[in-house]
Amino acid sequence: MNLFGKISILIWLIVFIAAAIMFDWFDSRELASNLLDYSETAVEKLSETGDHVQDAIDVVSEGTEPAREEVREKVAE
């Protein structure tokens, strides 16, 4: 199957999913809503984890700053 065929199938799949949600085929609105809720929860967890990691990186960076200055002074000599 060539590239155009694969892209065409992907587009038709997206159109079918959009139509299913628009016309509520197979109870797809509820499924889509649940999926969005789960993805929102995942994004919140990832952002919290990223904030914690960034805080840890900041603490480590601040703790090693005196050592960095000392190394810079030694290299400058």
BELBELFEN-V676277 format. One record per pair of residues at least 24 apart in sequence whose C-alpha atoms are under 8 Angstrom apart, sorted by the first residue. I is the first residue (numbers start at 1). J is the second residue. D is the distance in whole Angstrom. If there is no record, write none. Layout:
i:j:d
I:J:D
I:J:D
//
This chain:
none
//
